[in-house]
Amino acid sequence: MNYIKAICFGLILIMSFYLISCYDNPIVNNEQPFSFDSARFNVTYKQSPFDLNQAYITDTDKIFLGDIYGFAYYKNGEFLYRPFNFNFMSYYIDGFNENNVYLCGIEVLENLRTRYKLIKWNGIDFETIQMDDTVSGKNHKFTSIYCKSPNEMWLGGGDGTAWKYDGIKFTKYLLDTTGISDPGVYSYLLSDGNDNICCVQVRDSSNSIGTYLVRYFNFYRLNNNNEFDLLSSKRYIDVDDPAFPKRVGNKMYTATRRGVFEFDGYNFSKVIEIGTINDPLVYVAGTGPNDLMISGRSIENNNTTPCLYHWNGKKWSKEDKFLSYALFSSYLVYANNMYICIDYAWQYATFIKFLKKN
């Protein structure tokens, strides 16, 4: 079972490693030699006794963690674990409050076929959200959920689809079926700086002997006719190009091995150099262009240490140095005036909060 879990998490991680653009336009932080400010945040830790890699967090005491087999919530100073105990694997968590937490993923059937599945944690137990579409398929799975409002939840499909759930019924949107048989399809929905609903779809493919990756990136926006328009489509010949933009304030950013890029819905432009920060992951969190945090690796004296880094509009600071070596930050969010990280280690998840120093 651990092997299955490692493969599922590895797939998500691979699709989260991304990278660099031909729009090399750095506008800040060109100092030589590159250096860091000292840490700007006080850090506290709380370790979960469970092996979990998904998270939904709204506050320091409203923490929900999950993996493909179960779910944990924080109550009275400790984490309580609830296995699913039904035929469900979770890929992503989002919600509105402690009594409305949604987990999406798959129902596993015979012959490697699956069905979309969405469940809800109501504060006491799980509820299965009924779907009219019960057709099974090779990649019929929900890869993400974005809970915009109780009557507007958006889900990304692993088969080139997007879905809207209004609290009563599901509406299916067919976006791109090119990679419908490819298990490397990942899609998620978000709102942009103008509150439009957008869909990011990324597909990774390899050649027959797996010596290189080709990445396909599509960005869609919902129009006034309730249809998704394709605004940007890119084919990258390796995984060192930008993808997976995340909304921060009123803009969208992504971190790559060559810098932090801003995405305008059509193109990526590099806006911040990252200097000696190595291998940043997909997560960019914060409030705006002068308040961002990313994760990466620091190499000092031939030793590699996973860290978190904060950008204040002028310079990067090096924050926590005690994240797990293999995956460092597996979840990073800005909530309630602090940065919160879930560090997914191979054994147990650690909940870390960063509160700015006075």
C-alpha positions in Angstrom: 0.0 0.0 0.0 2.9 2.3 0.7 4.1 1.7 -2.8 0.8 2.8 -4.2 0.9 5.9 -2.0 4.4 6.8 -3.1 3.4 6.5 -6.8 0.3 8.7 -6.4 2.2 11.4 -4.5 5.1 11.2 -6.8 2.8 11.8 -9.8 1.5 15.0 -8.2 5.0 16.1 -7.3 6.4 15.5 -10.8 3.6 17.6 -12.2 4.5 20.2 -9.6 8.1 20.6 -10.7 8.2 23.2 -13.4 10.3 25.8 -14.5 11.4 28.5 -16.9 10.4 30.7 -19.8 11.7 32.3 -22.9 10.4 35.6 -21.5 13.6 36.3 -19.5 12.9 39.8 -18.2 14.2 40.1 -14.6 13.4 43.5 -13.1 14.6 43.2 -9.5 17.3 41.7 -7.3 20.3 41.7 -9.6 22.9 42.1 -6.8 26.3 40.5 -7.1 27.2 38.4 -5.2 23.8 37.1 -4.3 23.0 37.1 -0.5 20.1 36.7 1.8 18.6 38.7 4.7 18.3 36.9 8.0 15.0 35.2 8.9 12.0 37.6 9.1 9.7 35.1 10.8 9.4 33.2 14.1 8.7 29.6 13.5 6.7 27.0 15.5 6.2 23.3 14.8 3.5 20.7 15.4 4.1 17.2 14.1 1.3 15.0 13.0 1.5 11.3 14.1 0.2 10.3 10.6 1.7 10.0 7.1 -0.2 12.7 5.3 0.5 14.9 2.3 -2.6 17.0 1.5 -3.8 20.0 3.5 -6.6 22.5 3.9 -5.9 25.3 6.5 -7.8 28.4 7.4 -6.3 29.2 10.8 -3.7 27.9 13.2 -6.3 25.6 14.9 -8.3 24.7 11.8 -6.0 22.2 10.2 -7.1 19.3 8.0 -4.6 16.9 6.5 -5.1 13.9 4.2 -3.7 11.3 2.0 -5.2 8.8 -0.4 -6.4 6.5 2.4 -7.5 8.8 5.3 -8.0 12.2 6.8 -6.9 13.9 10.0 -8.2 17.0 11.8 -6.7 19.1 14.6 -8.8 19.3 17.8 -7.9 20.3 21.3 -4.2 20.3 20.6 -3.9 17.0 18.8 -4.5 15.4 15.4 -7.3 12.8 15.2 -7.2 10.4 12.2 -10.2 9.0 10.3 -9.6 6.3 7.6 -12.0 6.4 4.8 -13.1 2.8 5.2 -14.7 2.8 1.8 -13.5 2.5 -1.8 -12.0 6.0 -2.2 -8.6 7.6 -2.8 -8.3 11.4 -2.1 -6.1 13.6 -4.3 -6.9 17.1 -3.0 -8.7 19.0 -0.1 -10.4 22.4 0.1 -13.3 23.8 2.0 -15.1 26.7 3.6 -14.9 26.0 7.4 -14.3 23.1 9.8 -17.8 21.6 9.0 -17.5 21.9 5.3 -14.3 20.3 4.1 -14.3 18.6 0.6 -12.0 15.8 -0.6 -11.9 14.8 -4.2 -10.4 11.9 -6.0 -11.4 8.5 -7.3 -13.5 5.5 -6.6 -11.4 2.5 -7.6 -13.0 -0.3 -9.7 -11.9 -3.5 -11.3 -9.6 -3.6 -14.4 -7.8 -0.4 -13.6 -11.0 1.7 -14.1 -12.0 4.5 -11.9 -14.9 6.9 -11.3 -14.9 10.5 -10.2 -15.7 10.9 -6.5 -16.3 13.8 -4.1 -16.9 13.5 -0.4 -17.5 16.0 2.4 -16.4 16.1 6.0 -19.2 17.7 8.0 -17.4 18.0 11.3 -18.5 14.6 12.5 -18.3 12.2 9.6 -18.0 11.8 5.8 -20.8 12.3 3.3 -20.6 11.1 -0.2 -21.7 13.7 -2.8 -23.9 11.9 -5.3 -23.1 12.3 -9.0 -25.3 11.5 -12.0 -22.2 10.7 -14.1 -21.2 7.2 -13.0 -19.4 6.2 -16.1 -16.0 4.6 -15.3 -12.8 5.1 -17.3 -9.0 4.9 -17.2 -8.4 8.4 -16.0 -11.8 9.4 -14.6 -10.6 11.2 -11.5 -10.8 14.5 -9.8 -7.3 16.0 -9.4 -8.2 19.2 -7.6 -11.0 21.2 -6.1 -11.4 25.0 -5.7 -14.2 26.0 -3.2 -15.1 29.5 -4.3 -18.5 29.6 -2.5 -21.0 27.0 -1.2 -22.9 27.1 -4.5 -19.8 27.3 -6.7 -17.2 24.6 -6.4 -14.8 23.8 -9.3 -13.0 20.5 -9.9 -10.3 19.6 -12.3 -10.5 16.2 -14.1 -7.7 13.9 -15.0 -9.2 13.3 -18.4 -9.3 16.8 -19.9 -12.4 17.9 -18.1 -13.5 20.6 -15.6 -16.6 20.4 -13.4 -18.8 22.8 -11.5 -20.7 21.7 -8.4 -23.4 24.1 -7.2 -24.3 22.2 -4.1 -27.0 20.2 -5.9 -25.8 19.1 -9.4 -22.6 18.8 -11.4 -21.9 20.5 -14.7 -19.2 19.0 -16.9 -16.9 21.0 -19.2 -14.9 19.2 -21.9 -11.6 21.1 -22.4 -9.0 18.9 -24.1 -9.1 15.2 -24.7 -5.6 15.0 -26.4 -4.1 13.4 -23.4 -7.2 11.5 -22.2 -5.3 8.2 -22.0 -2.2 9.8 -20.4 -2.1 9.4 -16.6 0.1 12.6 -16.5 -2.8 15.0 -17.0 -3.3 17.4 -14.1 -5.8 20.3 -14.0 -6.9 22.7 -11.4 -9.2 25.8 -11.3 -8.7 29.1 -9.6 -9.9 32.7 -9.9 -7.6 35.3 -11.5 -7.0 38.9 -10.4 -10.4 40.0 -11.9 -12.3 37.1 -10.2 -12.7 35.2 -13.4 -12.8 31.4 -13.2 -9.7 29.9 -14.9 -8.5 26.4 -15.5 -4.8 25.3 -15.7 -4.2 22.1 -17.5 -0.8 20.5 -17.7 0.2 17.2 -19.3 3.6 15.7 -19.1 4.7 13.1 -21.6 8.0 11.2 -22.2 9.4 9.5 -25.3 9.5 5.8 -25.7 12.6 5.3 -23.6 11.8 8.1 -21.1 14.9 10.2 -21.6 13.2 13.5 -21.7 9.8 15.1 -20.9 7.6 17.2 -23.0 5.2 19.5 -21.2 1.9 20.8 -22.6 0.4 23.8 -20.8 -3.1 25.1 -21.5 -4.8 28.0 -19.7 -8.6 28.5 -20.1 -11.0 31.3 -18.9 -14.7 31.0 -18.4 -16.6 33.5 -20.6 -20.0 35.1 -20.3 -21.6 32.3 -22.3 -20.5 29.8 -19.6 -17.9 28.3 -21.9 -14.1 28.0 -21.4 -11.9 29.9 -23.9 -8.4 28.7 -24.5 -6.2 31.8 -23.9 -2.7 30.3 -23.8 -1.3 27.1 -25.1 2.4 26.2 -24.9 4.5 23.1 -25.6 7.8 22.9 -23.7 10.5 20.5 -24.6 11.6 19.9 -21.0 10.4 20.5 -17.5 12.4 23.6 -16.9 9.7 26.0 -18.1 7.0 27.8 -16.2 3.6 26.2 -15.5 1.2 25.9 -12.6 0.5 29.6 -11.9 -1.0 30.4 -8.5 -3.0 33.5 -7.5 -1.2 35.8 -5.0 -3.2 38.9 -4.3 -4.4 40.2 -7.7 -1.7 38.5 -9.8 -0.6 35.0 -10.7 2.9 33.7 -10.0 5.0 30.6 -10.5 8.5 29.8 -9.3 11.0 28.0 -11.5 14.7 27.2 -11.4 15.4 30.5 -13.2 13.2 32.8 -11.1 9.8 33.8 -10.2 7.4 34.4 -13.1 4.3 36.4 -13.4 1.5 35.1 -15.6 -1.0 37.5 -17.3 -3.3 34.9 -18.7 -1.4 34.7 -21.9 2.4 34.8 -21.2 4.9 34.3 -18.5 7.4 37.0 -17.6 10.2 36.7 -15.2 9.9 39.4 -12.5 12.2 38.2 -9.7 15.7 36.6 -9.7 16.2 33.8 -7.2 19.9 33.6 -7.4 21.3 30.7 -5.5 17.9 29.2 -4.5 17.8 25.8 -6.1 14.8 23.6 -7.3 11.8 25.7 -6.1 8.6 23.7 -5.9 5.2 24.8 -7.3 4.1 26.8 -4.3 4.1 30.6 -4.3 2.1 32.1 -1.5 1.7 35.6 0.0 -0.3 38.8 -0.4 1.3 40.5 -3.4 4.5 41.2 -5.4 6.3 42.6 -2.2 5.3 39.7 0.1 6.0 36.3 -1.4 7.3 33.0 0.0 8.7 30.0 -2.0 10.5 26.8 -1.1 13.8 25.6 -2.4 17.2 24.1 -1.6 20.2 25.9 -0.2 23.7 24.6 -1.0 26.4 25.6 1.4 29.8 23.9 1.8 28.6 21.1 -0.5 25.6 20.4 1.8 22.1 20.7 0.5 19.4 22.0 2.9 15.7 22.5 2.0 14.5 26.0 3.1 11.7 28.5 2.7 12.5 31.9 1.3 10.6 35.2 1.7 10.7 38.1 -0.8 9.9 41.6 0.6 10.1 43.5 -2.7 13.9 44.1 -2.3 15.6 41.0 -1.1 15.1 37.4 -0.3 15.4 36.1 3.3 16.3 32.6 4.2 13.7 31.2 6.6 13.3 27.7 8.2 16.2 25.2 7.6 14.6 22.1 9.1 12.3 20.9 6.4 12.5 17.3 5.2 15.3 16.7 2.6 13.3 14.8 0.1 10.3 17.0 -0.6 10.6 20.0 1.8 7.5 22.1 1.4 4.6 20.0 0.3 2.0 22.6 1.1 2.3 26.4 1.6 -0.4 28.9 2.2 -0.9 32.5 3.6 -3.7 32.5 6.1 -4.7 34.8 9.0 -1.6 37.0 8.7 0.9 34.2 8.7 2.5 31.7 6.4 1.6 28.1 7.1 3.6 25.1 5.7 2.8 21.4 5.8 6.2 19.7 5.4 5.5 16.2 4.1 8.3 13.9 5.3 8.3 10.2 4.4 7.1 9.3 7.8 5.0 12.1 9.3 3.7 15.5 8.2 4.8 18.5 10.2 2.6 21.6 10.6 4.8 24.8 10.6 3.7 28.3 11.1 5.7 31.5 10.3 4.7 34.6 12.2 6.4 37.8 11.2 8.8 39.2 13.7 8.1 42.7 15.2 
